[in-house]
Structures are given as structure tokens and as C-alpha cells.
Amino acid sequence: MHALLVEDDDRMARALGTALVQRGHTVRRAARALDALRHVREAEFVLLDLGLPDLDGLELLRRLRTVCDAPLIVVTARCEERDIVQGLRAGADDYVVKPFRMAELMARIDTVRRRTGARAGAAGAGPARDAGGPVRRGDVEVDPAGRTVTVAGTEVRLTRREFDVLAILAARPDEARSREEILDRIWGDAFLAASRSLDVHVAGIRAKTGRPGLVRTVRGFGYRLGTPDAGEERDRDS
């Protein structure tokens, strides 16, 4: 696999590059955001540091996501919860805080590649592949086949992950789905709860659709599709 390593620190870049090459990857290193944008289309996965000299890393992440859908892991010293949430919402597939164990990072790369590769091989439908036709809840329509969401007739743009979460719930709209099932199907890890990735993406769905009741929290279990006009974010009967 061809990796794009976006890292301005020479020492860190050498360590990461050596580890990747030892695992059979080819590596192109970019020390600046401009170089990353120039070479990202050839990458099969991306490691992205957020502390770049010429552009904020989160802004670069957003720009990369407009031109590339390759698996992307943020590797950064930024450890505040706000930074992690922003990185995941901007389209990162995983978020690793420096300092880290190299073996753990390599395992995360393998996991991200497996789950994104499985989605790509399923006719581009990801977790929506077992869903039926469009599902309506109030003025919201979720079309798993077309991977579109409309609210009151207007399309709402969700990230890939946000749509995958919504598609899983829409596949069986009258059933609650456990956190473990959703994490396993989308992130490839049923025990990823500590990362708050799922909660971040559910919050993104609620905010972007403007229908907080569309995804209901089932306390102690997971989530289910709700009735948007109810305006409630949590089930009270769980």
C-alpha cells in the first residue's frame, strides 16, 4: 500500500517512514500542506499531523476530504477533547495522540484499512448494503442506495461515517441497534467506545439535519431511528 505521510518533524517522519516500510508499504512524505494536497490522489492511506507550518491541520483535513476518500488517521500532539471531536467530524477515520506506541499505530492502520476496504468492496454502499428502499421519518428521507438524506425536500450533506451510522439504523428502522454492533460494523472494533467516535458522529447527524429526534439514544444500549418532529434526543422508555 502507498502511504502519504504528512509530517513536518523530520525525526518523527523518519521513525514513521521506517516503520511503514518495514511493514511493506511505500511512503511519500509531505512536510507542508501544499505538498500533501498535490500528492494525496495517489495515496492509498494517509497519516496526518495537525501541526503544519503553512496551514492548520484541521483545515487541511477538510480540504483533503474534498478530493480524497482514502483511509486517514490523524497523528498529532493535540490531545484536547475539542481537537479530537473536530478531527473526527472533519473526516478522520481515527485519531492517535502523540506520544504513542508504534505497534499500536500500526495495528490501527491495519484496522482502518480493513474496515474501509470492506466498505469499498460492497458496491460503495458500506453498511447500507443490506438495506431496502428509502426510509421516511417525518420530513426526513434516508436513501441507503443513493446514500442521500433529505430534510423537508432539501439534501443534507453528511460525512461518510455519519451516513453509515444513519444507514445502519434505517436498515431496521423499528429496532434499536447496540453501540457494539454499530462500532463493529463501521469502525471494525466493538470496543472503541472510549474514543467517543460514535457519539461524535451521532451528534453530527442531529446537528446537520436539524432534527435531534431523528437518532434516539437508548440508554445503556445504543441508538435507534426516531421521529424527528418529536424533538427529543433521548428515549425515556429504555
Secondary structure, DSSP 4 states (H G I P E B T S, - for coil): -EEEEE---HHHHHHHHHHHHHTT-EEEEESSHHHHHHHGGG-SEEEE-S--SSS-HHHHHHHHHHH--S-EEEEES---HHHHHHHHHTT-SEEEESS--HHHHHHHHHHHHHHHHHHHTTTT-GGGGG--S-EEETTEEEETTTTEEEETTEEE---HHHHHHHHHHHHSTTS-EEHHHHIIIIIS-TT-GGGTHHHHHHHHHHHHHT-GGGEEEETTTEEEE--GGG--SB-S--
